[in-house]
Amino acid sequence: MDVIEWLLDSDSAIRWQVMRDLLREPEDVVAAERARVATEGWGARLLALQDADGNWGGAPFVPRVWTPTLHVLPLLCDFGLDPAADQARTAIGRLRDNITTWGPEFGSAYYFEGEVEPCINGHVLASGAYFGAADERLVERLLAEQLPDGGWNCEAPQSTRSSFHSTICVLEGLLEYERSARARPDVTAARRRGQEYLLERRMFRSLSTGEVIDPDWLELSYPTYWHYDVLRGLDYLRRAGVPADGRVDEALSLVQSKRGPDGRWPLENVHEGEVHFPLEDGVGTPSRWITLRALRVVEWSAGARTRSSG
């Protein structure tokens, strides 16, 4: 089966993105396919699992159990659930009205205000912005927590060095805020400093030694949750419209080297945690999510280089 045909032979969450990004189908055709996310397949299944109090899994965040709201909302964003769909508005309204605490150890109340860790708050801001519920105080908090090297770290202020994991989560949150809420010069400046933190390190190498910081980052996963990997970093750059320069060459080559003879990319790692239902067939099998994301990254890189050479 052709790779595109294989991707289309999937859930509507995958199909509409293939139609938009790889096939360049007309907008009305893409929109019709996207609308199905709310009523069938993975999107409808996740929406149906929401508790009456607005949560998925009994609490906004349960350490080491990755089925709660914190990790469901990013999936719904990845699926492309239309924020204007009745099902989305009902789900977000239920969550916003009923989840009034993260727990006594956290400093804020309502879900979209976030809690105390930048990696979690990046997720919260991204999903809040996507669904029209971004909290401005959370934006201000994240801007104030940016470290001198340009990134973020959940262990700050004890740690003065940034973490790739925390930084990618915050970058995705700030980008979604800019795209879905409103552009702010201070947010754009902070985000650009954060992406430079990744680029200066060539997406996975130590700035001081040049060594690979963490071999796990070279394995491709989905869902990523709070974990960084090279494809996630490159996909952020693509979405942000950052030009592909020589600092991403090694990371791009690494991703391209993982493509199988059949044109598909495998799922290389599954992060620890429970899931409501599987989205892939298991480690070592071809992954539609990773293949879709990798194809978009490869196309972004090729397009950027074509424009610069022209």
C-alpha positions in Angstrom: 0.0 0.0 0.0 1.2 3.5 -0.8 2.2 5.5 2.3 -0.4 8.2 1.7 -3.1 5.5 1.1 -2.0 3.8 4.3 -2.3 7.1 6.2 -5.7 7.7 4.8 -6.8 4.2 5.8 -7.0 5.4 9.4 -8.9 7.6 11.8 -10.4 10.9 10.7 -7.9 12.6 13.1 -5.1 11.4 10.7 -7.0 11.7 7.5 -7.9 15.4 7.6 -4.3 16.4 8.3 -3.0 14.2 5.4 -5.6 15.9 3.2 -4.6 19.4 4.3 -0.8 19.1 4.6 0.3 16.4 2.2 -2.4 16.3 -0.5 -3.5 20.0 -0.4 -7.1 19.2 -0.8 -9.7 22.0 -1.1 -10.5 23.7 2.2 -14.2 22.5 2.2 -13.1 18.9 1.7 -10.6 19.1 4.6 -13.2 20.8 6.8 -15.8 18.1 6.2 -13.3 15.4 7.2 -12.1 17.3 10.2 -15.7 17.7 11.4 -15.9 13.9 11.8 -13.3 14.0 14.7 -16.1 15.2 17.0 -18.5 12.5 16.1 -16.6 9.3 15.4 -13.3 7.5 15.9 -10.7 8.5 18.5 -12.0 12.0 19.1 -15.6 10.9 19.8 -14.3 8.1 22.0 -12.2 10.4 24.1 -15.0 12.9 24.5 -17.4 10.2 25.6 -14.9 9.2 28.4 -15.1 12.6 30.1 -16.5 12.5 33.7 -19.5 14.5 34.6 -17.2 16.8 36.7 -15.2 17.6 33.6 -12.2 15.4 34.2 -10.7 12.4 32.4 -9.4 9.9 34.9 -10.6 11.4 38.2 -8.2 14.3 38.5 -6.4 17.0 36.4 -3.0 15.4 37.0 -2.1 12.1 38.7 1.7 11.5 38.8 2.7 8.4 36.8 -0.8 7.8 35.6 -1.1 9.5 32.2 -4.8 9.1 31.6 -6.0 12.4 33.2 -7.2 15.6 31.7 -3.7 17.0 31.4 -2.8 14.4 28.8 -6.2 14.0 27.1 -6.6 17.7 26.1 -3.3 17.7 24.1 -4.5 14.6 22.3 -7.8 16.3 21.3 -5.7 19.2 20.0 -3.5 16.8 18.0 -6.6 15.2 16.6 -7.7 18.6 15.4 -11.0 18.6 17.2 -12.7 21.8 16.0 -13.0 24.2 19.1 -16.2 25.5 17.6 -17.9 22.1 17.5 -20.7 21.6 20.0 -19.0 18.6 21.5 -15.8 20.5 22.1 -17.6 23.5 23.6 -19.6 21.2 26.0 -16.4 19.4 27.1 -14.4 22.6 27.7 -17.3 24.3 29.4 -17.8 21.3 31.7 -14.1 21.3 32.6 -13.8 25.1 33.1 -16.9 25.2 35.3 -16.2 22.2 37.5 -12.5 21.8 38.0 -11.7 24.3 40.7 -8.6 22.9 42.2 -5.4 21.0 41.2 -4.9 19.9 44.8 -3.8 21.6 48.0 -0.1 21.4 47.0 -0.6 23.7 44.1 -1.0 27.5 44.1 -3.9 28.1 41.8 -7.5 27.0 41.5 -9.1 26.7 38.1 -7.7 24.3 35.5 -6.7 26.8 32.9 -4.8 28.8 35.5 -2.3 26.0 35.7 -0.2 24.9 38.7 3.5 25.3 39.5 5.6 23.5 36.9 6.4 25.0 33.5 6.2 21.7 31.7 2.6 21.2 33.0 1.7 24.8 32.5 3.0 24.7 28.9 0.5 21.9 28.2 -2.3 23.8 30.0 -1.6 27.0 28.0 -1.5 25.2 24.7 -4.8 23.4 25.2 -6.4 26.5 26.8 -5.3 28.7 23.8 -6.5 26.1 21.3 -9.9 25.8 22.9 -10.3 29.6 23.5 -9.7 29.4 27.3 -6.2 30.8 27.6 -5.4 32.4 31.0 -3.4 35.6 30.8 -1.9 35.1 34.3 -0.5 31.8 33.2 1.2 33.5 30.3 2.7 36.1 32.6 4.0 33.4 34.9 5.7 31.5 32.2 7.4 34.6 30.8 8.7 35.4 34.3 10.1 31.9 34.7 12.3 31.9 31.6 15.9 31.3 32.6 18.9 33.3 31.4 19.9 30.6 28.9 16.5 31.0 27.2 14.7 27.9 28.3 12.7 26.7 31.2 13.1 24.1 34.0 10.6 22.6 36.4 13.4 22.4 38.9 14.1 26.1 38.9 15.1 28.1 40.9 17.2 25.3 42.4 18.4 24.6 38.9 19.7 27.5 36.8 20.0 25.5 33.6 17.1 24.8 31.3 15.6 21.4 30.5 14.7 20.4 27.0 11.5 18.7 28.4 10.2 21.8 30.1 11.3 24.1 27.3 9.5 22.2 24.5 6.3 22.1 26.5 6.4 25.9 27.2 7.4 26.7 23.5 4.3 24.7 22.3 2.1 26.6 24.8 3.4 30.0 23.8 3.1 29.2 20.1 -0.5 28.1 20.4 -1.2 31.2 22.5 0.2 33.4 19.7 -1.7 31.4 17.0 -5.1 31.1 18.7 -5.3 34.0 21.1 -3.3 37.1 20.1 0.2 38.1 19.2 2.3 39.9 21.8 5.8 41.1 21.2 7.0 39.9 24.6 5.6 36.4 24.1 7.1 36.2 20.6 10.5 37.4 22.0 10.4 34.8 24.8 9.5 32.1 22.4 12.3 32.9 20.0 14.8 32.9 22.8 13.5 29.5 23.8 13.8 28.0 20.4 17.3 29.4 20.1 18.1 27.3 23.2 17.2 24.2 21.2 18.9 25.3 18.0 22.2 26.3 19.7 22.4 22.7 20.9 21.6 21.3 17.5 18.3 19.9 18.9 20.0 17.3 21.1 23.6 18.0 21.9 25.4 19.5 24.9 26.5 23.1 24.3 29.7 22.6 26.3 30.8 19.1 25.2 28.9 18.4 22.0 27.8 15.0 23.4 24.3 13.6 23.0 22.5 14.9 26.1 20.1 11.9 26.3 20.0 8.9 23.9 16.3 8.6 24.6 15.7 11.8 22.7 16.8 10.0 19.5 13.9 7.5 19.8 10.5 8.6 18.3 7.4 8.3 20.4 3.7 9.1 20.4 2.1 10.4 22.5 5.1 12.4 23.8 3.4 13.7 27.0 6.1 15.9 28.7 9.0 14.1 27.0 11.3 15.7 24.4 12.6 14.0 21.3 14.2 15.2 18.1 11.0 14.8 16.0 9.0 16.8 18.5 11.6 19.6 18.5 11.7 19.7 14.7 7.9 19.6 14.5 7.7 22.6 16.8 10.1 24.5 14.5 7.9 23.5 11.5 4.8 24.8 13.1 6.4 28.0 14.2 7.7 28.7 10.7 11.3 28.7 11.7 13.7 28.5 8.8 15.6 25.2 8.6 19.3 26.0 8.8 22.4 24.0 9.4 21.8 23.6 13.1 18.9 21.2 12.4 20.8 19.1 9.7 21.9 16.3 12.0 18.5 16.0 13.7 16.8 15.9 10.3 19.2 13.3 9.0 18.5 11.2 12.1 14.8 11.3 11.6 15.1 10.5 7.9 17.4 7.6 8.6 14.6 5.9 10.6 12.3 5.7 7.6 11.8 2.1 6.5 12.0 0.7 3.0 8.2 0.9 2.7 8.4 4.7 3.3 6.9 4.4 6.9 8.4 5.3 10.2 8.2 2.9 13.2 7.1 3.6 16.8 10.4 3.3 18.7 9.3 4.0 22.2 6.2 4.2 24.4 6.4 6.3 27.5 5.3 4.8 30.8 1.7 5.3 31.7 -1.8 4.1 31.2 -3.9 5.1 28.2 -7.6 5.1 27.6 -7.1 3.2 24.3 -4.1 2.6 22.0 -3.4 4.8 19.1 -0.7 2.7 17.6 0.0 -1.1 17.2 3.1 -1.2 19.5 6.8 -0.6 19.5 8.5 -1.7 16.3 5.4 -1.4 14.2 4.8 1.3 11.6 3.3 4.4 13.2 0.8 6.6 11.4 1.3 9.5 13.9 5.1 9.5 13.6 5.0 9.0 9.8 2.6 12.0 9.4 4.8 14.2 11.6 8.0 13.1 9.9 6.7 13.6 6.4 5.6 17.2 7.3 9.0 17.9 8.9 10.9 16.6 5.8 8.7 18.7 3.5 9.2 21.8 5.7 12.9 21.3 5.6 13.0 20.8 1.8 10.7 23.8 1.2 12.8 26.0 3.4 16.0 25.1 1.6 14.4 25.5 -1.8 13.3 29.0 -0.9 16.7 29.9 0.5 18.5 28.6 -2.6 16.1 30.4 -5.0 
